[in-house]
């Protein structure tokens, strides 16, 4: 009976692990594409001439520490 319980627990653990792995799938992008997007963003920020890299929050102290709210680009 003890082996049956161990087998059942092992199977349950495998199933739970498989479910958790489904949510970890990520889409990978080429480094050259990521760099191109980053350089485009830096160029845009440079042309804008703003001191903030992100969106202003309206809270000056927070904006100064965080450089504005940072929005991920995917």
C-alpha positions in Angstrom: 0.0 0.0 0.0 2.9 2.4 0.7 4.2 2.0 -2.8 0.8 2.8 -4.2 0.7 6.1 -2.2 4.2 7.0 -3.4 3.3 6.2 -7.0 0.2 8.3 -6.7 2.1 11.2 -5.2 4.8 11.0 -7.9 2.1 11.0 -10.7 0.4 14.0 -9.1 3.6 15.9 -8.8 4.4 15.2 -12.5 1.0 16.5 -13.5 1.3 19.6 -11.4 4.7 20.3 -12.8 3.5 19.8 -16.4 0.7 22.3 -15.8 3.1 24.9 -14.3 5.4 24.6 -17.3 2.7 25.4 -19.7 2.5 29.0 -18.3 6.2 29.5 -18.6 6.4 29.3 -22.4 8.0 32.4 -23.8 8.4 33.8 -27.3 12.0 34.4 -28.0 13.1 37.2 -30.3 16.4 37.6 -32.1 19.0 39.8 -30.3 19.4 41.9 -33.4 15.6 42.7 -33.4 15.7 43.5 -29.7 18.7 45.8 -30.2 17.1 47.5 -33.2 14.0 48.3 -31.1 16.1 49.6 -28.3 18.2 51.8 -30.6 15.0 53.1 -32.2 13.6 53.9 -28.7 16.9 55.7 -27.7 16.9 57.7 -30.9 13.3 58.7 -30.3 14.1 59.8 -26.7 17.1 61.7 -27.9 15.1 63.6 -30.5 12.4 64.4 -28.0 15.0 66.0 -25.7 13.1 65.0 -22.6 15.0 64.2 -19.4 12.6 61.3 -18.7 13.0 58.0 -20.5 9.4 57.0 -19.5 6.1 58.6 -19.1 5.8 61.3 -16.4 3.7 60.3 -13.4 3.0 63.9 -12.2 5.0 63.2 -9.0 8.3 65.0 -9.5 10.3 63.0 -6.9 9.2 59.7 -8.3 9.8 60.8 -11.9 13.4 61.9 -10.9 14.1 58.5 -9.3 12.5 56.3 -11.9 13.0 58.5 -15.0 9.2 58.3 -15.4 7.1 55.1 -15.7 8.9 52.6 -17.9 6.7 50.8 -20.4 8.1 47.5 -21.7 8.2 47.2 -25.5 7.6 43.7 -26.8 
